[in-house]
Amino acid sequence: MKLKPDTPPPGCPAHSSTAGLTPLISATGSPDHRVVYRQLRAEQGPVARVELEPGVGAWLVMGYRELLTITRDERTFVHDARNWKDLQDGVVAPDSGLLPMMAWRANVIGADGETHRRLRRPLDEGVAHIDQRRTRREVEAICADLVASFAGRGSADLIGEYAAVIPLLALASLFGMEREEGLELRQALIALFGSQDNSQSGNRQFEEILLDLLRARAADPDDTRDDLTGVFLRHPALENEAERLQSMVVMIAAANETVTAWISHTLRFLLTDPRFSAQLRGGSLGVDDALDEALWRDPPMNVMPARYALHDTELGGQQIRKGDVLLLGLGAVVDDPLMQTGFGPMAEPGNRAHLAFAAGPHSCPARVPARLITRTAVSTVLNLLPDIHLSVPAAEITWLPSPWTRVPTALPVEFSTVAAAPELQHR
């Protein structure tokens, strides 16, 4: 029998070829990513084979039960990318743009079990250390300054001039960094999360900035500043410089990209969805409802890497092989039929049964400060610019290239300059 070109030879796994698979980045970059996810679910079920880059496949886990399984079962699905067969076999090139997000690092994300618990303690204690009232005041000041920089024009891009700037400026303050350092970190992170050709150079620049900060602070015995850099420098659970650096990498990288996305989508819903845009004119659904809706429909990490199978197993009707990579399809879980049986997001505003912060031992430790920063950013711009409105049709919004997140390329708005002036003049 003559095999078709895309048919694997006898004895090879059926999923070893990526021919004909949906590229993951085409889903996250689609005008409506949920349409793509629904099609994948209809064709393959709650666990679907997708293409990460040419020749590199992965399992996209879209089912609620299946997501809970891979986030909680550390005996079968682990974070350590050294178990990734395509990486071991050289299918993933050493210069692949996937590696800054997926390669193993000596940090809390790449560890499980006792090592994970040890590395998680400094993050949990660092988050608990954050003064929420002070942070809210600082974020309000950052937001007001940004609004003041464009208020006189009557127009702005709420992504490039606002949502994408706020998180890193807030994080820079929490880590004792200057504004200029925060802006440098932002440019490096844009490249890192894009997983494109410049991803590895962006990752190097990001780590170099943080390592310089860490070493400068460690070299000064009189520096006893009580910020997050100080927490990581002095925490006994972190055994060396590499672990301190990677703890900072995790907290800053994860918080910046996710909060940027959360601010962006909440503003987008408030400006484009009739249920929320009415809030600007006294409607019943407000900012907190929009925050929760964003977590359901466009979670900050639309797709989260990654888990690696330690042995052959079955998940969602698919045969998972040892060394396969599985991705958390957090942006697809809202369309799981299980979520449409009485407690889905559309049936109950304020429902927080989503998986936007993942689940299990690796669930996000910073959801409280993330919500504080996001809510403050959204509320501040709405208060200062009460007649703000989108200046292009919602259908024209495009997305920055990334297989992991969906951040709008721009969110152009217009507003009355008179409305903003009186409050901003007092700052």
FIMAR-81669 format. One line per field, with one value per residue (C-alpha): residue in one letter; x, y, z; residue number from 0. Coordinates in Angstrom, 2 decimals. Example, Ala and Ser with C-alpha at 12.3 -4.5 7.8 and 13.67 -1.06 7.14 Angstrom:
BEGIN
res: [A|S]
px: [12.30|13.67]
py: [-4.50|-1.06]
pz: [7.80|7.14]
n: [0|1]
//
This chain:
BEGIN
res: [M|K|L|K|P|D|T|P|P|P|G|C|P|A|H|S|S|T|A|G|L|T|P|L|I|S|A|T|G|S|P|D|H|R|V|V|Y|R|Q|L|R|A|E|Q|G|P|V|A|R|V|E|L|E|P|G|V|G|A|W|L|V|M|G|Y|R|E|L|L|T|I|T|R|D|E|R|T|F|V|H|D|A|R|N|W|K|D|L|Q|D|G|V|V|A|P|D|S|G|L|L|P|M|M|A|W|R|A|N|V|I|G|A|D|G|E|T|H|R|R|L|R|R|P|L|D|E|G|V|A|H|I|D|Q|R|R|T|R|R|E|V|E|A|I|C|A|D|L|V|A|S|F|A|G|R|G|S|A|D|L|I|G|E|Y|A|A|V|I|P|L|L|A|L|A|S|L|F|G|M|E|R|E|E|G|L|E|L|R|Q|A|L|I|A|L|F|G|S|Q|D|N|S|Q|S|G|N|R|Q|F|E|E|I|L|L|D|L|L|R|A|R|A|A|D|P|D|D|T|R|D|D|L|T|G|V|F|L|R|H|P|A|L|E|N|E|A|E|R|L|Q|S|M|V|V|M|I|A|A|A|N|E|T|V|T|A|W|I|S|H|T|L|R|F|L|L|T|D|P|R|F|S|A|Q|L|R|G|G|S|L|G|V|D|D|A|L|D|E|A|L|W|R|D|P|P|M|N|V|M|P|A|R|Y|A|L|H|D|T|E|L|G|G|Q|Q|I|R|K|G|D|V|L|L|L|G|L|G|A|V|V|D|D|P|L|M|Q|T|G|F|G|P|M|A|E|P|G|N|R|A|H|L|A|F|A|A|G|P|H|S|C|P|A|R|V|P|A|R|L|I|T|R|T|A|V|S|T|V|L|N|L|L|P|D|I|H|L|S|V|P|A|A|E|I|T|W|L|P|S|P|W|T|R|V|P|T|A|L|P|V|E|F|S|T|V|A|A|A|P|E|L|Q|H|R]
px: [0.00|1.31|1.22|-0.11|2.56|1.18|0.63|3.21|4.99|4.00|5.21|5.45|3.09|0.14|0.85|4.56|3.84|2.52|1.29|-2.22|-2.29|-3.63|-0.77|-1.39|-0.43|-3.18|-5.69|-4.43|-4.05|-7.46|-10.11|-12.21|-9.99|-12.99|-14.17|-10.84|-11.01|-14.58|-13.54|-10.63|-12.98|-15.51|-12.83|-10.69|-12.46|-11.32|-7.64|-6.45|-3.19|-1.79|1.44|3.74|6.15|6.86|7.54|6.83|3.49|1.73|-1.50|-3.84|-5.96|-9.33|-11.59|-12.31|-11.89|-8.80|-7.22|-7.81|-6.22|-2.96|-2.63|-3.08|-1.47|2.26|3.04|2.02|2.29|5.33|6.77|10.35|10.98|13.96|11.28|10.18|10.94|11.00|13.60|15.66|15.55|16.55|13.17|13.11|16.09|18.50|17.63|13.85|11.76|9.74|12.56|12.44|8.90|9.23|12.80|13.63|14.74|15.88|12.78|9.40|7.74|10.16|9.92|7.46|7.13|9.34|11.59|8.53|7.26|10.65|10.86|7.20|7.63|9.56|6.91|4.04|5.82|6.80|3.19|2.00|4.64|3.02|1.34|-1.92|-2.93|0.45|0.41|-3.05|-1.93|1.20|-0.75|-3.32|-0.49|1.09|-2.26|-3.03|0.39|-0.12|-3.58|-2.20|0.39|-2.33|-5.39|-4.80|-4.95|-8.43|-7.20|-4.88|-3.88|-4.94|-2.48|0.84|0.25|-1.52|-2.24|1.19|3.05|1.29|2.23|5.98|6.06|4.12|6.43|9.52|8.33|7.68|11.21|12.91|13.71|13.67|11.06|13.65|14.61|10.96|10.56|13.68|12.24|9.01|10.74|12.61|9.42|7.54|10.15|10.23|6.48|6.24|8.17|9.48|13.02|13.98|12.62|15.97|17.68|14.79|15.15|18.89|18.32|15.57|17.79|20.81|18.83|17.60|21.00|22.65|20.04|20.45|24.26|24.25|21.92|23.84|27.14|25.84|25.79|23.99|21.08|18.23|15.35|12.15|11.04|10.62|14.25|15.22|12.80|14.40|17.96|17.44|15.03|16.62|14.74|16.70|20.07|22.08|22.14|20.57|17.50|17.15|17.37|14.86|12.42|12.50|12.17|9.04|7.30|8.03|7.54|4.33|2.81|3.64|2.23|-0.84|-1.82|-1.29|-3.66|-6.20|-6.31|-6.57|-9.46|-11.39|-11.17|-12.12|-15.25|-16.25|-15.88|-17.39|-19.79|-23.26|-23.69|-20.60|-20.41|-23.73|-21.84|-20.26|-23.78|-24.95|-25.66|-25.97|-22.78|-19.66|-15.89|-15.75|-18.15|-15.97|-12.85|-14.43|-15.81|-12.33|-10.96|-13.57|-13.55|-9.96|-7.85|-4.49|-2.64|-4.80|-2.59|-0.20|2.91|3.45|3.25|5.25|4.02|6.22|4.68|2.12|-1.41|-4.87|-6.47|-9.69|-9.87|-6.32|-3.31|-0.59|2.95|5.82|7.64|4.65|4.05|0.62|-0.55|-3.26|-5.96|-7.34|-8.98|-10.89|-12.32|-15.25|-16.74|-16.48|-20.06|-19.51|-19.29|-22.60|-24.78|-26.00|-22.91|-21.24|-19.99|-22.90|-25.47|-24.00|-22.04|-19.29|-18.82|-15.14|-15.05|-12.79|-9.25|-7.62|-5.15|-4.66|-5.18|-3.30|0.11|1.18|-1.83|-0.98|0.21|-0.41|-4.07|-4.91|-2.30|-2.97|-6.63|-5.75|-3.50|-5.94|-8.99|-7.15|-5.93|-9.38|-11.25|-8.78|-8.95|-12.76|-13.01|-10.64|-12.08|-15.80|-16.82|-14.09|-15.08|-13.41|-12.49|-12.46|-14.94|-14.33|-13.91|-10.77|-8.85|-5.82|-3.56|0.14|1.75|2.13|1.04|0.43|-1.36|-3.90|-3.01|-4.52|-2.00|-3.76|-6.96|-7.50|-9.92|-11.26|-12.60|-13.33|-10.25|-12.40|-13.66|-10.15|-8.60|-10.02|-8.93|-5.56|-4.62|-4.52|-1.81]
py: [0.00|3.44|5.92|9.42|12.12|13.18|9.64|8.54|5.27|2.16|2.22|6.01|7.94|9.40|12.85|13.01|15.13|18.69|18.78|20.17|21.24|24.63|26.96|28.08|31.68|31.84|31.10|33.64|36.22|35.58|38.33|35.85|33.19|31.38|30.47|28.72|26.94|25.79|24.35|22.49|21.13|20.03|18.24|16.72|17.06|18.83|18.03|19.03|18.76|22.15|23.46|25.64|26.39|24.53|20.90|21.30|20.02|20.25|19.27|22.18|21.27|23.07|21.03|22.18|18.71|18.00|21.30|20.49|17.08|18.37|21.19|18.90|15.59|16.18|12.47|12.47|16.06|18.10|21.55|20.49|21.06|18.72|16.03|17.53|14.89|17.27|19.35|16.30|15.02|18.33|18.94|22.27|24.29|25.83|29.30|28.70|31.65|29.22|28.59|31.80|30.85|27.05|26.01|24.85|27.52|27.13|28.82|28.08|27.54|24.80|22.87|20.53|18.90|20.05|22.19|24.05|24.59|25.97|28.38|29.37|30.62|33.79|34.67|34.19|36.17|38.88|39.30|39.35|42.03|44.45|47.45|47.56|51.07|52.49|50.54|51.84|55.43|54.92|53.29|56.10|58.63|56.71|56.51|60.21|61.20|59.06|60.49|64.01|63.31|62.86|64.60|67.79|65.95|64.55|61.18|58.39|54.77|53.07|50.23|51.84|54.98|53.45|49.74|48.52|51.10|50.91|47.38|47.72|51.19|49.78|46.75|48.95|50.84|47.61|46.38|49.72|50.50|53.77|54.59|54.36|50.84|49.84|51.10|49.16|46.00|46.56|46.56|43.37|41.64|42.52|40.50|37.66|37.02|37.30|34.00|35.26|35.71|38.37|36.45|35.15|38.53|40.10|37.46|38.16|41.90|41.34|39.14|41.47|44.45|42.47|40.91|44.34|45.52|42.42|42.67|46.40|45.91|42.90|44.83|47.59|46.43|49.61|48.99|47.75|48.90|47.04|46.35|43.13|43.11|43.22|40.37|38.12|39.12|38.17|35.23|32.04|29.75|31.15|29.45|31.37|34.31|32.31|31.46|35.07|36.30|33.76|34.59|38.20|37.10|35.08|37.75|40.65|38.84|37.09|40.12|42.60|40.70|39.41|42.72|44.51|42.04|42.26|46.07|46.00|43.56|45.17|48.56|46.94|45.39|48.62|50.53|48.02|45.64|47.23|45.53|47.30|50.45|51.44|51.59|54.80|56.22|54.69|51.11|48.16|46.26|48.00|47.74|44.68|42.83|43.73|42.56|39.15|38.94|39.56|36.66|34.37|35.49|36.74|35.54|37.32|34.18|32.92|29.86|28.95|26.81|24.04|20.57|17.53|13.94|11.63|8.50|7.38|8.22|9.16|12.58|13.82|10.85|11.41|9.16|11.25|9.91|10.22|13.50|15.21|18.86|20.03|23.64|25.12|26.52|28.97|31.06|28.04|26.67|29.11|27.13|23.77|22.42|21.76|25.53|26.12|24.03|26.59|28.25|29.72|33.31|34.64|33.27|34.93|38.21|38.10|34.32|33.59|29.85|30.48|29.10|32.39|32.07|28.34|25.83|23.47|24.09|26.44|28.75|32.45|33.80|37.46|37.60|40.17|42.81|42.07|42.89|45.99|47.37|46.46|47.88|51.08|51.54|51.01|53.13|56.02|56.52|56.24|58.79|61.26|60.83|60.11|60.58|58.33|56.19|53.95|55.87|52.84|50.00|47.20|44.76|46.62|45.84|43.64|41.66|41.62|38.36|35.82|32.21|32.90|36.23|38.37|42.02|44.50|46.18|49.46|50.71|54.16|56.37|59.90|62.07|65.63|67.56|69.76|66.78|65.79|69.18|70.29|67.18|66.84|70.45|69.84|67.19]
pz: [0.00|-0.91|1.95|1.48|1.95|5.36|6.64|9.21|8.40|10.33|13.92|14.16|16.40|14.53|15.93|14.98|11.90|12.13|8.53|8.39|12.04|13.07|14.03|17.60|16.83|14.20|16.94|19.48|16.69|15.15|15.23|17.22|18.80|20.24|16.74|16.15|19.50|18.84|15.50|17.12|19.77|17.15|15.14|17.90|21.26|24.43|23.74|20.27|18.37|17.22|15.72|17.84|15.00|11.75|12.64|16.37|17.64|21.00|22.70|23.43|26.45|26.25|28.54|32.11|33.64|31.54|32.59|36.24|35.66|34.17|36.71|39.70|38.69|39.20|38.90|35.23|34.00|35.08|34.39|33.74|30.02|30.13|29.68|26.33|23.70|20.73|22.55|23.48|19.88|18.29|16.65|18.51|17.29|19.84|18.53|18.55|19.65|21.79|24.26|26.34|27.31|27.31|28.10|31.61|34.06|37.65|38.96|40.48|37.08|36.06|39.33|41.00|44.42|47.28|45.06|43.80|47.34|48.43|45.50|45.85|49.46|48.53|45.91|48.35|51.05|48.58|47.48|51.10|51.74|49.24|50.87|48.94|49.95|48.98|45.71|44.85|45.42|43.31|40.48|40.56|40.25|37.35|35.56|36.08|34.76|31.67|31.04|31.48|28.77|26.13|27.61|25.64|22.31|22.71|21.43|22.52|22.08|25.32|24.70|23.81|25.87|28.84|29.41|28.29|30.39|33.76|34.94|34.53|36.07|39.03|39.21|38.91|41.99|43.91|43.08|43.85|40.21|38.33|35.69|32.88|33.96|33.92|30.36|29.27|30.79|28.90|25.50|26.35|27.49|24.31|22.40|24.94|24.92|21.15|20.75|17.41|16.01|18.58|21.56|22.81|22.55|24.45|27.14|27.49|27.80|30.37|32.56|32.22|33.54|36.55|37.23|37.27|39.79|41.95|42.05|42.74|45.69|47.02|46.86|49.12|52.76|53.80|51.44|53.60|51.43|52.20|48.60|46.61|45.48|49.15|49.94|47.31|48.28|51.91|51.66|53.09|50.68|47.72|47.75|45.16|42.75|39.94|42.04|43.20|39.61|38.31|41.11|39.96|36.32|37.10|39.12|36.77|33.45|34.45|36.15|33.40|30.45|32.23|33.81|30.48|28.84|31.67|31.55|27.75|27.59|30.42|28.71|25.40|26.91|28.61|25.34|22.91|24.68|25.10|28.46|29.78|27.69|29.27|32.57|31.37|31.32|34.59|33.50|35.88|34.95|36.16|36.26|38.52|36.22|33.24|35.09|35.66|32.14|30.76|32.81|31.25|27.63|27.21|30.16|30.60|29.49|26.63|26.33|29.13|28.65|29.56|31.04|29.89|30.09|32.19|30.69|28.12|29.22|27.98|28.26|26.74|24.37|23.05|23.46|25.08|24.66|27.09|26.37|24.73|25.59|26.74|26.77|28.97|26.66|29.22|26.51|25.22|28.46|28.44|25.54|27.26|27.33|31.05|31.56|29.78|32.07|34.55|35.99|32.91|32.86|30.82|33.26|36.36|36.30|38.90|38.64|39.33|38.67|35.68|35.34|34.30|37.19|36.48|39.30|41.53|43.14|40.33|40.44|40.27|43.66|42.76|41.80|44.53|43.56|39.88|40.37|42.39|39.62|36.86|38.58|39.48|35.91|34.41|36.96|36.77|33.02|33.06|35.88|34.22|30.73|31.30|27.65|26.24|23.26|20.69|17.53|15.19|14.69|17.20|14.30|13.19|16.39|15.66|17.98|18.77|17.55|20.33|20.80|24.50|24.94|23.11|23.57|21.09|18.80|19.61|21.22|19.66|21.56|21.50|24.30|25.27|26.35|28.58|30.57|31.67|32.24|35.63|37.58|35.87|36.49|40.22|39.92]
n: [0|1|2|3|4|5|6|7|8|9|10|11|12|13|14|15|16|17|18|19|20|21|22|23|24|25|26|27|28|29|30|31|32|33|34|35|36|37|38|39|40|41|42|43|44|45|46|47|48|49|50|51|52|53|54|55|56|57|58|59|60|61|62|63|64|65|66|67|68|69|70|71|72|73|74|75|76|77|78|79|80|81|82|83|84|85|86|87|88|89|90|91|92|93|94|95|96|97|98|99|100|101|102|103|104|105|106|107|108|109|110|111|112|113|114|115|116|117|118|119|120|121|122|123|124|125|126|127|128|129|130|131|132|133|134|135|136|137|138|139|140|141|142|143|144|145|146|147|148|149|150|151|152|153|154|155|156|157|158|159|160|161|162|163|164|165|166|167|168|169|170|171|172|173|174|175|176|177|178|179|180|181|182|183|184|185|186|187|188|189|190|191|192|193|194|195|196|197|198|199|200|201|202|203|204|205|206|207|208|209|210|211|212|213|214|215|216|217|218|219|220|221|222|223|224|225|226|227|228|229|230|231|232|233|234|235|236|237|238|239|240|241|242|243|244|245|246|247|248|249|250|251|252|253|254|255|256|257|258|259|260|261|262|263|264|265|266|267|268|269|270|271|272|273|274|275|276|277|278|279|280|281|282|283|284|285|286|287|288|289|290|291|292|293|294|295|296|297|298|299|300|301|302|303|304|305|306|307|308|309|310|311|312|313|314|315|316|317|318|319|320|321|322|323|324|325|326|327|328|329|330|331|332|333|334|335|336|337|338|339|340|341|342|343|344|345|346|347|348|349|350|351|352|353|354|355|356|357|358|359|360|361|362|363|364|365|366|367|368|369|370|371|372|373|374|375|376|377|378|379|380|381|382|383|384|385|386|387|388|389|390|391|392|393|394|395|396|397|398|399|400|401|402|403|404|405|406|407|408|409|410|411|412|413|414|415|416|417|418|419|420|421|422|423|424|425|426]
//
